[in-house]
Amino acid sequence: MKKIVVVDDSQAELQLIESYLKAAHYSVVTIPGTDKLEEKIAVEKPDLIVMDVVMPGRNGFQACRDLKSDERFKKIPIVLCTSKGQESDKFWGQQQGANGHVVKPFKSEELLQVVKLALS
């Protein structure tokens, strides 16, 4: 079973995404924000990270860039999950190393399609 870490500062979003992923038979670990993210990722060793962009402190773009520049984590695919849906936002996410992009609000099928693609 593939393990996915979900990073978001909103408890409601964490629960929603977790329910979609669990229904698709993924193992899910939720992390409320980017504080000590690298320590938590090192422990969990996920197959994929789904991460919000707009968060207090370090945002998802910054956290994605930090993870992708770390030898321990650079091979883990990251899907950015955000209300920022402009082409420039998608481009910026790719520049930070993101492997996929889902725009909120989204349907479970949209999320699962991007997750499946990022894992392949």
N, C-alpha and C positions, 0 to 999 in steps of 0.2 A: 504494500500500500504506500503510495506517494505521500510524503509529509509536506504540508504547506504552512508557512508562517504568514499570518495576516497582521500587518502593522497599521494602526489607525488610532487617532486620539478620541474618536467617537465610539462609545460603548455600543450604541445602536447599530452603527456600521459594522463593528466587529462581529456582533451577533448575527446580522443579516448575511454577511459574507461567509461566516462560519457555517451557517445553516445551508447555504447553497452548496458549499464545498463538501460538507459531510453527506448531504443527500446524494452527491456524485461519488461517494465512497473514497474520499480523501481523508487522511489524518490531518487534523487542523490544530495549530497552536496560535493563540492570539496574544499580541503584544500591544499594550496601550501607549503608543508613542515611540519616539526614537531614543529615549534616554537609555543608555547602556545597551543599545541595540546589538553591537558587535559581540558583547559578552553573551547575550541571549542566543544569538544566531550560532555562535561557536558551540554552545551546549546542545541546541536543538538539531543542528545539522540538517536543515530542510532541503527538499528537492526543488523548492520554488518559494519565492517571497511575493506576496501581494501587498502593495504599500500605497497608502494615501499620500497625496502630495502636500496638501495644505494642513500643516500641523504646527503647534507652537514649538519654539526652540529650533531644532534642526528640521527642515522640511524634507519631503520625500525625494526631491531632486538632489539635495545635498547628501542625504543618507544613501541614496542609490550610487552616487559618485564615490562616496567613501567606501562602500562595500565593494564596488567594482575595481577600486584601486588597491584593495587588500588581497594579497595572494591567497589567503585562506578562503575567501568568499567569491572571488571574481567569476567562478564558473557557475554559481547559483543564478538561474534565471530570475529576473525581477519584472513583475507586472505592476505598472503604476495605475492606480485606481483613483480617479479624481474628477472633480466638477469642471476642471480646466480642459475644455474640449477643442480649443482652437488648434489649427495645424501647427502653429508655432509652439504650442505646448507639447504636442506629440513629438515634434522635431527636437525640442529641448530635452525631453525625456530620453529620446534615443541618444542624444549627445552625451547624456550622463551614464549611458550604458543599459538603459531599460530594454527589456526584450518584448514588451507588450504594453498596451495602453487601453484602459476601459474608462469610459466617461460616465459619471454618475448623473442622474439615476440610470441604472442599467437593469436589464432582465437577467435572470439566472443563466439563460442560454448564452447571452453575450459574454458574461464572465467566464463560463465554462469553456466556451470556444477559444477565448484568448489564453486561458490557463493550459488547455490541451495543446495548443500550438506552441506555447513557450516551453512546455515539457518535452516536446518531440525533438 
